[in-house]
Amino acid sequence: MDKIVYLNVLYDCYKELFTEKQQMYFESYYWEDLSLSEIAENNNVSRNAVHNQLKIMEEKLFELEDKLSINKKKEKIVNLLADKVDEKILDEIKKIL
């Protein structure tokens, strides 16, 4: 899986563990495709501060998944149920997970 896609998947799982500012940096960079300089300018911080926070978040996301495996478990559950329940129920289960 592409690193950026994987980071977004992990972010969906662990988003609430980050500060509002970190969430805003992540979403601005990965979802809105803003540059580090644009994010820094919008928030009156240095480009380096934004870069450091994003690196900290990336490392923390990988660390959380390593320790907790929430995304891995979610994928296993969905794969196990995929053949056993209809599509509508599977979609509801995905929303819960």
HELIX and SHEET records of a PDB file:
HELIX    1   1 LYS A    3  TYR A   14  1                                  12    
HELIX    2   2 LYS A   15  LEU A   17  5                                   3    
HELIX    3   3 GLU A   20  PHE A   26  1                                   7    
HELIX    4   4 GLU A   27  TRP A   31  3                                   5    
HELIX    5   5 LEU A   36  ASN A   43  1                                   8    
HELIX    6   6 ARG A   47  LEU A   68  1                                  22    
HELIX    7   7 ILE A   70  ALA A   82  1                                  13    
HELIX    8   8 GLU A   87  ILE A   96  1                                  10    
END                                                                             
